[in-house]
């Protein structure tokens, strides 16, 4: 059996969890996380501008979703990102 995203989100979190979505793409994972943990604050990092804009618009009325237009790393750098759907 291949687990679905909803299977992955069934783990137990404390009340009011802080969740990080690293590589938000279109915001699907964030949406599922909010369904299972509606009391959460989610920080979404998406370096691709067009995907960032989609996520911002998708959660424009949800102040508990914070979206940032950059990736996370242990150093400051500019890197080339190859766009291949949700495997970018």
PyMOL Python script that loads the backbone (N, CA, C, O; Angstrom):
from pymol import cmd

cmd.read_pdbstr("""\
ATOM      1  N   UNK A   1       0.831  -1.177   0.000  1.00  0.00           N
ATOM      2  CA  UNK A   1       0.000   0.000   0.000  1.00  0.00           C
ATOM      3  C   UNK A   1       0.882   1.249   0.000  1.00  0.00           C
ATOM      4  O   UNK A   1       1.801   1.358   0.812  1.00  0.00           O
ATOM      5  N   UNK A   2       0.614   2.168  -0.884  1.00  0.00           N
ATOM      6  CA  UNK A   2       1.321   3.435  -0.939  1.00  0.00           C
ATOM      7  C   UNK A   2       0.543   4.453  -0.107  1.00  0.00           C
ATOM      8  O   UNK A   2      -0.633   4.699  -0.377  1.00  0.00           O
ATOM      9  N   UNK A   3       1.189   5.051   0.907  1.00  0.00           N
ATOM     10  CA  UNK A   3       0.453   6.011   1.740  1.00  0.00           C
ATOM     11  C   UNK A   3       0.104   7.279   0.975  1.00  0.00           C
ATOM     12  O   UNK A   3       0.854   7.728   0.108  1.00  0.00           O
ATOM     13  N   UNK A   4      -1.035   7.840   1.310  1.00  0.00           N
ATOM     14  CA  UNK A   4      -1.447   9.126   0.742  1.00  0.00           C
ATOM     15  C   UNK A   4      -0.966  10.241   1.661  1.00  0.00           C
ATOM     16  O   UNK A   4      -0.505   9.976   2.771  1.00  0.00           O
ATOM     17  N   UNK A   5      -1.069  11.480   1.207  1.00  0.00           N
ATOM     18  CA  UNK A   5      -0.701  12.614   2.054  1.00  0.00           C
ATOM     19  C   UNK A   5      -1.557  12.633   3.308  1.00  0.00           C
ATOM     20  O   UNK A   5      -1.077  12.991   4.383  1.00  0.00           O
ATOM     21  N   UNK A   6      -2.820  12.251   3.179  1.00  0.00           N
ATOM     22  CA  UNK A   6      -3.699  12.241   4.352  1.00  0.00           C
ATOM     23  C   UNK A   6      -3.247  11.186   5.356  1.00  0.00           C
ATOM     24  O   UNK A   6      -3.395  11.382   6.563  1.00  0.00           O
ATOM     25  N   UNK A   7      -2.693  10.056   4.869  1.00  0.00           N
ATOM     26  CA  UNK A   7      -2.154   9.055   5.783  1.00  0.00           C
ATOM     27  C   UNK A   7      -0.988   9.634   6.576  1.00  0.00           C
ATOM     28  O   UNK A   7      -0.877   9.403   7.780  1.00  0.00           O
ATOM     29  N   UNK A   8      -0.137  10.371   5.917  1.00  0.00           N
ATOM     30  CA  UNK A   8       1.032  10.965   6.552  1.00  0.00           C
ATOM     31  C   UNK A   8       0.617  11.986   7.611  1.00  0.00           C
ATOM     32  O   UNK A   8       1.276  12.106   8.643  1.00  0.00           O
ATOM     33  N   UNK A   9      -0.458  12.713   7.368  1.00  0.00           N
ATOM     34  CA  UNK A   9      -0.873  13.771   8.288  1.00  0.00           C
ATOM     35  C   UNK A   9      -1.635  13.253   9.509  1.00  0.00           C
ATOM     36  O   UNK A   9      -2.125  14.060  10.300  1.00  0.00           O
ATOM     37  N   UNK A  10      -1.749  11.952   9.686  1.00  0.00           N
ATOM     38  CA  UNK A  10      -2.509  11.414  10.810  1.00  0.00           C
ATOM     39  C   UNK A  10      -1.710  11.318  12.106  1.00  0.00           C
ATOM     40  O   UNK A  10      -2.234  10.840  13.113  1.00  0.00           O
ATOM     41  N   UNK A  11      -0.452  11.762  12.105  1.00  0.00           N
ATOM     42  CA  UNK A  11       0.310  11.703  13.348  1.00  0.00           C
ATOM     43  C   UNK A  11      -0.216  12.721  14.345  1.00  0.00           C
ATOM     44  O   UNK A  11      -0.807  13.731  13.966  1.00  0.00           O
ATOM     45  N   UNK A  12       0.002  12.448  15.607  1.00  0.00           N
ATOM     46  CA  UNK A  12      -0.521  13.294  16.683  1.00  0.00           C
ATOM     47  C   UNK A  12       0.419  14.468  16.939  1.00  0.00           C
ATOM     48  O   UNK A  12       1.623  14.279  17.110  1.00  0.00           O
ATOM     49  N   UNK A  13      -0.126  15.663  16.964  1.00  0.00           N
ATOM     50  CA  UNK A  13       0.622  16.862  17.313  1.00  0.00           C
ATOM     51  C   UNK A  13      -0.016  17.488  18.535  1.00  0.00           C
ATOM     52  O   UNK A  13      -1.201  17.285  18.798  1.00  0.00           O
ATOM     53  N   UNK A  14       0.759  18.240  19.272  1.00  0.00           N
ATOM     54  CA  UNK A  14       0.217  18.977  20.413  1.00  0.00           C
ATOM     55  C   UNK A  14      -0.720  20.056  19.907  1.00  0.00           C
ATOM     56  O   UNK A  14      -0.749  20.353  18.712  1.00  0.00           O
ATOM     57  N   UNK A  15      -1.491  20.646  20.822  1.00  0.00           N
ATOM     58  CA  UNK A  15      -2.392  21.734  20.441  1.00  0.00           C
ATOM     59  C   UNK A  15      -1.595  22.920  19.919  1.00  0.00           C
ATOM     60  O   UNK A  15      -0.481  23.181  20.374  1.00  0.00           O
ATOM     61  N   UNK A  16      -2.172  23.633  18.964  1.00  0.00           N
ATOM     62  CA  UNK A  16      -1.563  24.822  18.370  1.00  0.00           C
ATOM     63  C   UNK A  16      -0.151  24.568  17.839  1.00  0.00           C
ATOM     64  O   UNK A  16       0.775  25.305  18.176  1.00  0.00           O
ATOM     65  N   UNK A  17       0.022  23.534  17.012  1.00  0.00           N
ATOM     66  CA  UNK A  17       1.377  23.225  16.526  1.00  0.00           C
ATOM     67  C   UNK A  17       1.868  24.263  15.515  1.00  0.00           C
ATOM     68  O   UNK A  17       1.081  24.931  14.845  1.00  0.00           O
ATOM     69  N   UNK A  18       3.178  24.371  15.431  1.00  0.00           N
ATOM     70  CA  UNK A  18       3.820  25.159  14.390  1.00  0.00           C
ATOM     71  C   UNK A  18       4.380  24.160  13.388  1.00  0.00           C
ATOM     72  O   UNK A  18       5.156  23.274  13.746  1.00  0.00           O
ATOM     73  N   UNK A  19       3.979  24.312  12.127  1.00  0.00           N
ATOM     74  CA  UNK A  19       4.343  23.374  11.068  1.00  0.00           C
ATOM     75  C   UNK A  19       5.111  24.123   9.988  1.00  0.00           C
ATOM     76  O   UNK A  19       4.771  25.258   9.652  1.00  0.00           O
ATOM     77  N   UNK A  20       6.143  23.490   9.446  1.00  0.00           N
ATOM     78  CA  UNK A  20       6.908  24.048   8.336  1.00  0.00           C
ATOM     79  C   UNK A  20       6.664  23.221   7.090  1.00  0.00           C
ATOM     80  O   UNK A  20       6.792  21.997   7.117  1.00  0.00           O
ATOM     81  N   UNK A  21       6.313  23.882   6.001  1.00  0.00           N
ATOM     82  CA  UNK A  21       6.168  23.250   4.684  1.00  0.00           C
ATOM     83  C   UNK A  21       7.328  23.774   3.841  1.00  0.00           C
ATOM     84  O   UNK A  21       7.315  24.925   3.403  1.00  0.00           O
ATOM     85  N   UNK A  22       8.317  22.933   3.619  1.00  0.00           N
ATOM     86  CA  UNK A  22       9.526  23.332   2.912  1.00  0.00           C
ATOM     87  C   UNK A  22       9.428  22.925   1.455  1.00  0.00           C
ATOM     88  O   UNK A  22       9.664  21.771   1.097  1.00  0.00           O
ATOM     89  N   UNK A  23       9.078  23.886   0.624  1.00  0.00           N
ATOM     90  CA  UNK A  23       8.837  23.610  -0.795  1.00  0.00           C
ATOM     91  C   UNK A  23       7.343  23.463  -1.007  1.00  0.00           C
ATOM     92  O   UNK A  23       6.854  22.375  -1.309  1.00  0.00           O
ATOM     93  N   UNK A  24       6.621  24.562  -0.849  1.00  0.00           N
ATOM     94  CA  UNK A  24       5.161  24.541  -0.824  1.00  0.00           C
ATOM     95  C   UNK A  24       4.466  24.162  -2.109  1.00  0.00           C
ATOM     96  O   UNK A  24       3.310  23.738  -2.079  1.00  0.00           O
ATOM     97  N   UNK A  25       5.150  24.304  -3.258  1.00  0.00           N
ATOM     98  CA  UNK A  25       4.609  24.021  -4.581  1.00  0.00           C
ATOM     99  C   UNK A  25       3.262  24.725  -4.767  1.00  0.00           C
ATOM    100  O   UNK A  25       3.246  25.946  -4.924  1.00  0.00           O
ATOM    101  N   UNK A  26       2.157  24.025  -4.756  1.00  0.00           N
ATOM    102  CA  UNK A  26       0.835  24.638  -4.964  1.00  0.00           C
ATOM    103  C   UNK A  26       0.031  24.781  -3.670  1.00  0.00           C
ATOM    104  O   UNK A  26      -1.091  25.286  -3.690  1.00  0.00           O
ATOM    105  N   UNK A  27       0.600  24.341  -2.552  1.00  0.00           N
ATOM    106  CA  UNK A  27      -0.073  24.473  -1.266  1.00  0.00           C
ATOM    107  C   UNK A  27      -0.939  23.291  -0.878  1.00  0.00           C
ATOM    108  O   UNK A  27      -1.685  23.377   0.096  1.00  0.00           O
ATOM    109  N   UNK A  28      -0.861  22.181  -1.619  1.00  0.00           N
ATOM    110  CA  UNK A  28      -1.707  21.020  -1.309  1.00  0.00           C
ATOM    111  C   UNK A  28      -1.388  20.429   0.065  1.00  0.00           C
ATOM    112  O   UNK A  28      -2.300  20.130   0.836  1.00  0.00           O
ATOM    113  N   UNK A  29      -0.106  20.259   0.373  1.00  0.00           N
ATOM    114  CA  UNK A  29       0.284  19.690   1.657  1.00  0.00           C
ATOM    115  C   UNK A  29      -0.171  20.596   2.794  1.00  0.00           C
ATOM    116  O   UNK A  29      -0.651  20.115   3.821  1.00  0.00           O
ATOM    117  N   UNK A  30      -0.022  21.903   2.613  1.00  0.00           N
ATOM    118  CA  UNK A  30      -0.479  22.862   3.611  1.00  0.00           C
ATOM    119  C   UNK A  30      -1.984  22.744   3.825  1.00  0.00           C
ATOM    120  O   UNK A  30      -2.449  22.788   4.964  1.00  0.00           O
ATOM    121  N   UNK A  31      -2.744  22.597   2.760  1.00  0.00           N
ATOM    122  CA  UNK A  31      -4.197  22.446   2.864  1.00  0.00           C
ATOM    123  C   UNK A  31      -4.559  21.215   3.686  1.00  0.00           C
ATOM    124  O   UNK A  31      -5.437  21.277   4.546  1.00  0.00           O
ATOM    125  N   UNK A  32      -3.889  20.103   3.426  1.00  0.00           N
ATOM    126  CA  UNK A  32      -4.154  18.869   4.178  1.00  0.00           C
ATOM    127  C   UNK A  32      -3.757  19.058   5.641  1.00  0.00           C
ATOM    128  O   UNK A  32      -4.481  18.634   6.541  1.00  0.00           O
ATOM    129  N   UNK A  33      -2.609  19.693   5.879  1.00  0.00           N
ATOM    130  CA  UNK A  33      -2.177  19.945   7.261  1.00  0.00           C
ATOM    131  C   UNK A  33      -3.218  20.779   8.005  1.00  0.00           C
ATOM    132  O   UNK A  33      -3.501  20.507   9.172  1.00  0.00           O
ATOM    133  N   UNK A  34      -3.792  21.792   7.348  1.00  0.00           N
ATOM    134  CA  UNK A  34      -4.821  22.625   7.979  1.00  0.00           C
ATOM    135  C   UNK A  34      -6.096  21.825   8.254  1.00  0.00           C
ATOM    136  O   UNK A  34      -6.771  22.062   9.257  1.00  0.00           O
ATOM    137  N   UNK A  35      -6.428  20.883   7.374  1.00  0.00           N
ATOM    138  CA  UNK A  35      -7.610  20.047   7.594  1.00  0.00           C
ATOM    139  C   UNK A  35      -7.451  19.201   8.854  1.00  0.00           C
ATOM    140  O   UNK A  35      -8.408  19.035   9.611  1.00  0.00           O
ATOM    141  N   UNK A  36      -6.261  18.668   9.084  1.00  0.00           N
ATOM    142  CA  UNK A  36      -6.016  17.812  10.246  1.00  0.00           C
ATOM    143  C   UNK A  36      -5.639  18.603  11.493  1.00  0.00           C
ATOM    144  O   UNK A  36      -5.869  18.146  12.613  1.00  0.00           O
ATOM    145  N   UNK A  37      -5.062  19.783  11.305  1.00  0.00           N
ATOM    146  CA  UNK A  37      -4.584  20.586  12.428  1.00  0.00           C
ATOM    147  C   UNK A  37      -5.018  22.035  12.216  1.00  0.00           C
ATOM    148  O   UNK A  37      -4.193  22.909  11.949  1.00  0.00           O
ATOM    149  N   UNK A  38      -6.313  22.273  12.337  1.00  0.00           N
ATOM    150  CA  UNK A  38      -6.871  23.598  12.042  1.00  0.00           C
ATOM    151  C   UNK A  38      -6.352  24.671  13.000  1.00  0.00           C
ATOM    152  O   UNK A  38      -6.424  25.860  12.690  1.00  0.00           O
ATOM    153  N   UNK A  39      -5.836  24.267  14.148  1.00  0.00           N
ATOM    154  CA  UNK A  39      -5.321  25.225  15.130  1.00  0.00           C
ATOM    155  C   UNK A  39      -3.838  25.551  14.918  1.00  0.00           C
ATOM    156  O   UNK A  39      -3.225  26.244  15.730  1.00  0.00           O
ATOM    157  N   UNK A  40      -3.268  25.042  13.814  1.00  0.00           N
ATOM    158  CA  UNK A  40      -1.836  25.204  13.568  1.00  0.00           C
ATOM    159  C   UNK A  40      -1.502  26.555  12.937  1.00  0.00           C
ATOM    160  O   UNK A  40      -2.354  27.224  12.353  1.00  0.00           O
ATOM    161  N   UNK A  41      -0.241  26.924  13.076  1.00  0.00           N
ATOM    162  CA  UNK A  41       0.353  27.997  12.290  1.00  0.00           C
ATOM    163  C   UNK A  41       1.323  27.302  11.347  1.00  0.00           C
ATOM    164  O   UNK A  41       2.154  26.503  11.778  1.00  0.00           O
ATOM    165  N   UNK A  42       1.215  27.607  10.063  1.00  0.00           N
ATOM    166  CA  UNK A  42       2.070  26.946   9.075  1.00  0.00           C
ATOM    167  C   UNK A  42       2.920  27.983   8.368  1.00  0.00           C
ATOM    168  O   UNK A  42       2.418  28.991   7.869  1.00  0.00           O
ATOM    169  N   UNK A  43       4.215  27.717   8.335  1.00  0.00           N
ATOM    170  CA  UNK A  43       5.175  28.545   7.614  1.00  0.00           C
ATOM    171  C   UNK A  43       5.530  27.796   6.334  1.00  0.00           C
ATOM    172  O   UNK A  43       6.068  26.689   6.376  1.00  0.00           O
ATOM    173  N   UNK A  44       5.223  28.414   5.198  1.00  0.00           N
ATOM    174  CA  UNK A  44       5.449  27.788   3.896  1.00  0.00           C
ATOM    175  C   UNK A  44       6.594  28.515   3.194  1.00  0.00           C
ATOM    176  O   UNK A  44       6.586  29.741   3.089  1.00  0.00           O
ATOM    177  N   UNK A  45       7.568  27.762   2.719  1.00  0.00           N
ATOM    178  CA  UNK A  45       8.701  28.313   1.983  1.00  0.00           C
ATOM    179  C   UNK A  45       8.653  27.780   0.561  1.00  0.00           C
ATOM    180  O   UNK A  45       8.739  26.573   0.338  1.00  0.00           O
ATOM    181  N   UNK A  46       8.516  28.683  -0.396  1.00  0.00           N
ATOM    182  CA  UNK A  46       8.437  28.306  -1.817  1.00  0.00           C
ATOM    183  C   UNK A  46       9.272  29.286  -2.638  1.00  0.00           C
ATOM    184  O   UNK A  46       8.882  30.444  -2.791  1.00  0.00           O
ATOM    185  N   UNK A  47      10.417  28.842  -3.172  1.00  0.00           N
ATOM    186  CA  UNK A  47      11.298  29.757  -3.901  1.00  0.00           C
ATOM    187  C   UNK A  47      10.845  30.114  -5.312  1.00  0.00           C
ATOM    188  O   UNK A  47      11.298  31.122  -5.855  1.00  0.00           O
ATOM    189  N   UNK A  48       9.971  29.327  -5.919  1.00  0.00           N
ATOM    190  CA  UNK A  48       9.515  29.613  -7.286  1.00  0.00           C
ATOM    191  C   UNK A  48       8.378  30.627  -7.215  1.00  0.00           C
ATOM    192  O   UNK A  48       7.327  30.356  -6.634  1.00  0.00           O
ATOM    193  N   UNK A  49       8.598  31.788  -7.806  1.00  0.00           N
ATOM    194  CA  UNK A  49       7.665  32.922  -7.679  1.00  0.00           C
ATOM    195  C   UNK A  49       6.239  32.568  -8.103  1.00  0.00           C
ATOM    196  O   UNK A  49       5.292  32.918  -7.398  1.00  0.00           O
ATOM    197  N   UNK A  50       6.063  31.882  -9.235  1.00  0.00           N
ATOM    198  CA  UNK A  50       4.693  31.579  -9.682  1.00  0.00           C
ATOM    199  C   UNK A  50       3.983  30.630  -8.714  1.00  0.00           C
ATOM    200  O   UNK A  50       2.770  30.735  -8.534  1.00  0.00           O
ATOM    201  N   UNK A  51       4.714  29.708  -8.089  1.00  0.00           N
ATOM    202  CA  UNK A  51       4.105  28.806  -7.104  1.00  0.00           C
ATOM    203  C   UNK A  51       3.838  29.557  -5.800  1.00  0.00           C
ATOM    204  O   UNK A  51       2.805  29.357  -5.162  1.00  0.00           O
ATOM    205  N   UNK A  52       4.762  30.408  -5.416  1.00  0.00           N
ATOM    206  CA  UNK A  52       4.569  31.271  -4.241  1.00  0.00           C
ATOM    207  C   UNK A  52       3.292  32.083  -4.382  1.00  0.00           C
ATOM    208  O   UNK A  52       2.492  32.151  -3.449  1.00  0.00           O
ATOM    209  N   UNK A  53       3.093  32.709  -5.558  1.00  0.00           N
ATOM    210  CA  UNK A  53       1.900  33.520  -5.787  1.00  0.00           C
ATOM    211  C   UNK A  53       0.622  32.692  -5.674  1.00  0.00           C
ATOM    212  O   UNK A  53      -0.380  33.169  -5.140  1.00  0.00           O
ATOM    213  N   UNK A  54       0.651  31.466  -6.169  1.00  0.00           N
ATOM    214  CA  UNK A  54      -0.518  30.575  -6.075  1.00  0.00           C
ATOM    215  C   UNK A  54      -0.847  30.299  -4.606  1.00  0.00           C
ATOM    216  O   UNK A  54      -2.009  30.354  -4.205  1.00  0.00           O
ATOM    217  N   UNK A  55       0.182  30.002  -3.808  1.00  0.00           N
ATOM    218  CA  UNK A  55      -0.040  29.701  -2.394  1.00  0.00           C
ATOM    219  C   UNK A  55      -0.565  30.934  -1.657  1.00  0.00           C
ATOM    220  O   UNK A  55      -1.490  30.834  -0.851  1.00  0.00           O
ATOM    221  N   UNK A  56       0.024  32.086  -1.933  1.00  0.00           N
ATOM    222  CA  UNK A  56      -0.432  33.329  -1.290  1.00  0.00           C
ATOM    223  C   UNK A  56      -1.914  33.553  -1.587  1.00  0.00           C
ATOM    224  O   UNK A  56      -2.694  33.854  -0.684  1.00  0.00           O
ATOM    225  N   UNK A  57      -2.294  33.407  -2.837  1.00  0.00           N
ATOM    226  CA  UNK A  57      -3.703  33.611  -3.212  1.00  0.00           C
ATOM    227  C   UNK A  57      -4.608  32.541  -2.618  1.00  0.00           C
ATOM    228  O   UNK A  57      -5.745  32.827  -2.241  1.00  0.00           O
ATOM    229  N   UNK A  58      -4.118  31.329  -2.535  1.00  0.00           N
ATOM    230  CA  UNK A  58      -4.918  30.230  -1.999  1.00  0.00           C
ATOM    231  C   UNK A  58      -5.249  30.439  -0.523  1.00  0.00           C
ATOM    232  O   UNK A  58      -6.338  30.084  -0.071  1.00  0.00           O
ATOM    233  N   UNK A  59      -4.311  31.014   0.225  1.00  0.00           N
ATOM    234  CA  UNK A  59      -4.489  31.184   1.670  1.00  0.00           C
ATOM    235  C   UNK A  59      -4.598  32.653   2.065  1.00  0.00           C
ATOM    236  O   UNK A  59      -4.291  33.014   3.201  1.00  0.00           O
ATOM    237  N   UNK A  60      -5.027  33.490   1.145  1.00  0.00           N
ATOM    238  CA  UNK A  60      -5.078  34.934   1.378  1.00  0.00           C
ATOM    239  C   UNK A  60      -5.943  35.311   2.581  1.00  0.00           C
ATOM    240  O   UNK A  60      -5.691  36.326   3.230  1.00  0.00           O
ATOM    241  N   UNK A  61      -6.947  34.510   2.878  1.00  0.00           N
ATOM    242  CA  UNK A  61      -7.844  34.806   3.997  1.00  0.00           C
ATOM    243  C   UNK A  61      -7.517  34.010   5.263  1.00  0.00           C
ATOM    244  O   UNK A  61      -8.300  34.006   6.213  1.00  0.00           O
ATOM    245  N   UNK A  62      -6.373  33.344   5.276  1.00  0.00           N
ATOM    246  CA  UNK A  62      -5.975  32.542   6.432  1.00  0.00           C
ATOM    247  C   UNK A  62      -4.676  33.100   7.003  1.00  0.00           C
ATOM    248  O   UNK A  62      -3.591  32.790   6.511  1.00  0.00           O
ATOM    249  N   UNK A  63      -4.789  33.908   8.025  1.00  0.00           N
ATOM    250  CA  UNK A  63      -3.608  34.555   8.607  1.00  0.00           C
ATOM    251  C   UNK A  63      -2.700  33.578   9.354  1.00  0.00           C
ATOM    252  O   UNK A  63      -1.602  33.952   9.767  1.00  0.00           O
ATOM    253  N   UNK A  64      -3.140  32.345   9.532  1.00  0.00           N
ATOM    254  CA  UNK A  64      -2.302  31.351  10.208  1.00  0.00           C
ATOM    255  C   UNK A  64      -1.350  30.651   9.237  1.00  0.00           C
ATOM    256  O   UNK A  64      -0.539  29.826   9.657  1.00  0.00           O
ATOM    257  N   UNK A  65      -1.441  30.970   7.950  1.00  0.00           N
ATOM    258  CA  UNK A  65      -0.515  30.433   6.941  1.00  0.00           C
ATOM    259  C   UNK A  65       0.379  31.582   6.503  1.00  0.00           C
ATOM    260  O   UNK A  65      -0.086  32.561   5.920  1.00  0.00           O
ATOM    261  N   UNK A  66       1.673  31.448   6.795  1.00  0.00           N
ATOM    262  CA  UNK A  66       2.673  32.462   6.473  1.00  0.00           C
ATOM    263  C   UNK A  66       3.519  31.946   5.311  1.00  0.00           C
ATOM    264  O   UNK A  66       4.137  30.887   5.419  1.00  0.00           O
ATOM    265  N   UNK A  67       3.552  32.683   4.203  1.00  0.00           N
ATOM    266  CA  UNK A  67       4.218  32.205   2.989  1.00  0.00           C
ATOM    267  C   UNK A  67       5.423  33.085   2.680  1.00  0.00           C
ATOM    268  O   UNK A  67       5.337  34.313   2.726  1.00  0.00           O
ATOM    269  N   UNK A  68       6.551  32.441   2.364  1.00  0.00           N
ATOM    270  CA  UNK A  68       7.798  33.140   2.078  1.00  0.00           C
ATOM    271  C   UNK A  68       8.334  32.714   0.719  1.00  0.00           C
ATOM    272  O   UNK A  68       8.325  31.530   0.383  1.00  0.00           O
ATOM    273  N   UNK A  69       8.800  33.683  -0.059  1.00  0.00           N
ATOM    274  CA  UNK A  69       9.276  33.427  -1.424  1.00  0.00           C
ATOM    275  C   UNK A  69      10.787  33.191  -1.435  1.00  0.00           C
ATOM    276  O   UNK A  69      11.542  33.914  -2.085  1.00  0.00           O
ATOM    277  N   UNK A  70      11.204  32.165  -0.702  1.00  0.00           N
ATOM    278  CA  UNK A  70      12.594  31.717  -0.742  1.00  0.00           C
ATOM    279  C   UNK A  70      12.667  30.322  -0.143  1.00  0.00           C
ATOM    280  O   UNK A  70      11.746  29.877   0.542  1.00  0.00           O
ATOM    281  N   UNK A  71      13.773  29.642  -0.409  1.00  0.00           N
ATOM    282  CA  UNK A  71      14.001  28.323   0.166  1.00  0.00           C
ATOM    283  C   UNK A  71      14.851  28.438   1.419  1.00  0.00           C
ATOM    284  O   UNK A  71      15.308  29.527   1.767  1.00  0.00           O
ATOM    285  N   UNK A  72      15.060  27.334   2.088  1.00  0.00           N
ATOM    286  CA  UNK A  72      15.882  27.311   3.289  1.00  0.00           C
ATOM    287  C   UNK A  72      17.146  26.500   3.034  1.00  0.00           C
ATOM    288  O   UNK A  72      17.122  25.469   2.362  1.00  0.00           O
ATOM    289  N   UNK A  73      18.244  26.992   3.585  1.00  0.00           N
ATOM    290  CA  UNK A  73      19.524  26.320   3.438  1.00  0.00           C
ATOM    291  C   UNK A  73      20.418  26.719   4.598  1.00  0.00           C
ATOM    292  O   UNK A  73      20.061  27.581   5.400  1.00  0.00           O
ATOM    293  N   UNK A  74      21.584  26.086   4.683  1.00  0.00           N
ATOM    294  CA  UNK A  74      22.548  26.451   5.708  1.00  0.00           C
ATOM    295  C   UNK A  74      23.485  27.567   5.247  1.00  0.00           C
ATOM    296  O   UNK A  74      24.416  27.931   5.966  1.00  0.00           O
ATOM    297  N   UNK A  75      23.238  28.124   4.025  1.00  0.00           N
ATOM    298  CA  UNK A  75      24.066  29.217   3.518  1.00  0.00           C
ATOM    299  C   UNK A  75      23.239  30.100   2.588  1.00  0.00           C
ATOM    300  O   UNK A  75      22.213  29.672   2.061  1.00  0.00           O
ATOM    301  N   UNK A  76      23.688  31.317   2.396  1.00  0.00           N
ATOM    302  CA  UNK A  76      23.056  32.223   1.440  1.00  0.00           C
ATOM    303  C   UNK A  76      23.651  31.951   0.069  1.00  0.00           C
ATOM    304  O   UNK A  76      24.871  31.941  -0.094  1.00  0.00           O
ATOM    305  N   UNK A  77      22.791  31.731  -0.914  1.00  0.00           N
ATOM    306  CA  UNK A  77      23.275  31.407  -2.249  1.00  0.00           C
ATOM    307  C   UNK A  77      22.141  31.581  -3.240  1.00  0.00           C
ATOM    308  O   UNK A  77      20.970  31.626  -2.864  1.00  0.00           O
ATOM    309  N   UNK A  78      22.500  31.678  -4.502  1.00  0.00           N
ATOM    310  CA  UNK A  78      21.525  31.657  -5.581  1.00  0.00           C
ATOM    311  C   UNK A  78      21.742  30.352  -6.322  1.00  0.00           C
ATOM    312  O   UNK A  78      22.867  30.029  -6.703  1.00  0.00           O
ATOM    313  N   UNK A  79      20.673  29.604  -6.527  1.00  0.00           N
ATOM    314  CA  UNK A  79      20.770  28.319  -7.214  1.00  0.00           C
ATOM    315  C   UNK A  79      19.738  28.254  -8.329  1.00  0.00           C
ATOM    316  O   UNK A  79      18.713  28.935  -8.286  1.00  0.00           O
ATOM    317  N   UNK A  80      20.019  27.437  -9.312  1.00  0.00           N
ATOM    318  CA  UNK A  80      19.085  27.212 -10.415  1.00  0.00           C
ATOM    319  C   UNK A  80      18.102  26.131  -9.989  1.00  0.00           C
ATOM    320  O   UNK A  80      18.494  25.096  -9.450  1.00  0.00           O
ATOM    321  N   UNK A  81      16.829  26.382 -10.236  1.00  0.00           N
ATOM    322  CA  UNK A  81      15.787  25.405  -9.908  1.00  0.00           C
ATOM    323  C   UNK A  81      15.192  24.901 -11.210  1.00  0.00           C
ATOM    324  O   UNK A  81      14.791  25.688 -12.068  1.00  0.00           O
ATOM    325  N   UNK A  82      15.139  23.593 -11.351  1.00  0.00           N
ATOM    326  CA  UNK A  82      14.530  22.973 -12.515  1.00  0.00           C
ATOM    327  C   UNK A  82      13.071  22.717 -12.205  1.00  0.00           C
ATOM    328  O   UNK A  82      12.744  22.135 -11.171  1.00  0.00           O
ATOM    329  N   UNK A  83      12.184  23.155 -13.104  1.00  0.00           N
ATOM    330  CA  UNK A  83      10.747  22.993 -12.881  1.00  0.00           C
ATOM    331  C   UNK A  83      10.247  21.739 -13.580  1.00  0.00           C
ATOM    332  O   UNK A  83      10.242  21.656 -14.809  1.00  0.00           O
ATOM    333  N   UNK A  84       9.825  20.763 -12.778  1.00  0.00           N
ATOM    334  CA  UNK A  84       9.245  19.522 -13.283  1.00  0.00           C
ATOM    335  C   UNK A  84       8.074  19.137 -12.403  1.00  0.00           C
ATOM    336  O   UNK A  84       8.087  18.081 -11.770  1.00  0.00           O
ATOM    337  N   UNK A  85       7.063  19.987 -12.359  1.00  0.00           N
ATOM    338  CA  UNK A  85       5.869  19.700 -11.558  1.00  0.00           C
ATOM    339  C   UNK A  85       6.185  19.701 -10.077  1.00  0.00           C
ATOM    340  O   UNK A  85       6.928  20.559  -9.602  1.00  0.00           O
ATOM    341  N   UNK A  86       5.629  18.748  -9.342  1.00  0.00           N
ATOM    342  CA  UNK A  86       5.837  18.732  -7.901  1.00  0.00           C
ATOM    343  C   UNK A  86       7.170  18.086  -7.526  1.00  0.00           C
ATOM    344  O   UNK A  86       7.436  17.858  -6.345  1.00  0.00           O
ATOM    345  N   UNK A  87       8.004  17.791  -8.515  1.00  0.00           N
ATOM    346  CA  UNK A  87       9.342  17.251  -8.251  1.00  0.00           C
ATOM    347  C   UNK A  87      10.427  18.269  -8.527  1.00  0.00           C
ATOM    348  O   UNK A  87      11.588  17.904  -8.709  1.00  0.00           O
ATOM    349  N   UNK A  88      10.063  19.543  -8.562  1.00  0.00           N
ATOM    350  CA  UNK A  88      11.039  20.592  -8.864  1.00  0.00           C
ATOM    351  C   UNK A  88      12.150  20.600  -7.835  1.00  0.00           C
ATOM    352  O   UNK A  88      13.067  21.416  -7.923  1.00  0.00           O
TER     353      UNK A  88
END
""", "prot")
cmd.dss("prot")
cmd.show_as("cartoon", "prot")
cmd.util.cbc("prot")
cmd.orient("prot")
